[in-house]
Amino acid sequence: MDYARFFSDDVASFLPSPVREIFRKVDLSAICSFAGGYPDAATFPLREMPELTARVLEKYGSRALQYGATQGVPELRALLAEREGVSPDEVQITTSSQQGIDVCARILLNPGDRVHVQEPTYLGALQSLRAYRAETVALPASLGDARAVPGAKYIYVIPDFSNPSGETLSLPEREALVDFARREDLLIVEDSPYRALRYEGTPLPTLRSLAPERTLYLGSFSKIFAPGFRLGWMVGPPELLGKVYLCKQALDLCPPVFDQYLATEFLASGALDRNLARSVELYRGKRDRMCDLLARYMPEGVRWTHPEGGLFLFVRLPEQIDTVALYDEALSAGVAYVAGSFFYPDGSHRNTMRLNFSFVAPEKMEPGIRLLASLIRNKLSL
Ligand SMILES: Cc1ncc(COP(=O)(O)O)c(C=O)c1O
């Protein structure tokens, strides 16, 4: 049967994720994988889970297994509101921040609308924006007296330890971005799933705190609790969250209730912050190790970012190296990365790659980087 005529016009704009394709093709545990954005499983509170689960069942009983409010359970919204310094009516629980990105696109964009993005930027956001047939346009490099492109609705930005670059916007850059948004009357979607994973330096104000009237802030439990729960939150003006609320009704009625109560108890007991402190220690060590190994093994002319937090660093290779073309060879040799060009809407910058330092087992990091460096060295000597 030919199904073509049944599909909506949107389907043609769906973009497959090369990162997810990699996961389908290979068993990542069998190689040195710097590809995915997975947390280290050692940060998951496995040992605490039986007690946490029992506590949720005892305290909330059948409520934990019932449908819940579309905005999220009140207990978790209250805790998050307190952490974010806002009132509970400014908090919406999401079924992860990927859903938050998608819901923002869904309530704000018509086909042909434009969104300013950093380049490179998160592939999952590019997938959502494409799916709603929006056009992404690079955020101007200098925002001082820049104009937004016609038809621009909002800026999608990852100010803290971006995926894929690992870079963080400085305070002057944040202020310039907020000025630009105010001058050009744009909303801001601030995607910040890594904000709590800071390994050095002092936290900078969120864009939301600088421009609360025009920012939808997206937080996530994926990197500070466990991604399998698919839980996140959104903070924004109640007028905008009202539309998110309607959209969520159609999407999934409510976020996962049992998971929300687990997060509530984990947060309220202080266990989340204790676990987070251990994760930060672990990841700081892994980041330092990866930077040391890159310095030791990479040939002349290779540059990389030094992330103050998050899970990634971004590598720039000499122009003649094509990381898309190198990929299969690297995989057969036993090392995986994500080509940096996948994070550019136009597929440019083929001499870049994203490396994740959180997931790889400690004993595999050195062989992996040594292998990658030798593949690059071979290409350079051709
Ligand atoms: C910048 C960014 N936003 C959103 C997400 C999605 O995270 P979640 O698990 O909360 O959906 C990721 C995941 O890697 C990400 O890197």
The ligand as a MOL file (V3000), in Angstrom:
LIG
                    3D

  0  0  0     0  0            999 V3000
M  V30 BEGIN CTAB
M  V30 COUNTS 16 16 0 0 0
M  V30 BEGIN ATOM
M  V30 1 C 20.1230 21.5900 25.2880 0
M  V30 2 C 19.2050 20.4450 25.5550 0
M  V30 3 N 17.9060 20.6790 25.6980 0
M  V30 4 C 17.0400 19.6830 25.9440 0
M  V30 5 C 17.4660 18.3800 26.0540 0
M  V30 6 C 16.4380 17.3150 26.3040 0
M  V30 7 O 16.5110 16.9000 27.6270 0
M  V30 8 P 15.3050 16.1330 28.3530 0
M  V30 9 O 15.8470 14.8150 28.7380 0
M  V30 10 O 14.9590 17.0050 29.5220 0
M  V30 11 O 14.1970 16.0460 27.3730 0
M  V30 12 C 18.8210 18.0860 25.9030 0
M  V30 13 C 19.2590 16.6850 25.9820 0
M  V30 14 O 20.3700 16.3170 25.7820 0
M  V30 15 C 19.7040 19.1470 25.6410 0
M  V30 16 O 21.0150 18.9340 25.4860 0
M  V30 END ATOM
M  V30 BEGIN BOND
M  V30 1 1 1 2
M  V30 2 1 2 3
M  V30 3 2 2 15
M  V30 4 2 3 4
M  V30 5 1 4 5
M  V30 6 1 5 6
M  V30 7 2 5 12
M  V30 8 1 6 7
M  V30 9 1 7 8
M  V30 10 2 8 9
M  V30 11 1 8 10
M  V30 12 1 8 11
M  V30 13 1 12 13
M  V30 14 1 12 15
M  V30 15 2 13 14
M  V30 16 1 15 16
M  V30 END BOND
M  V30 END CTAB
M  END
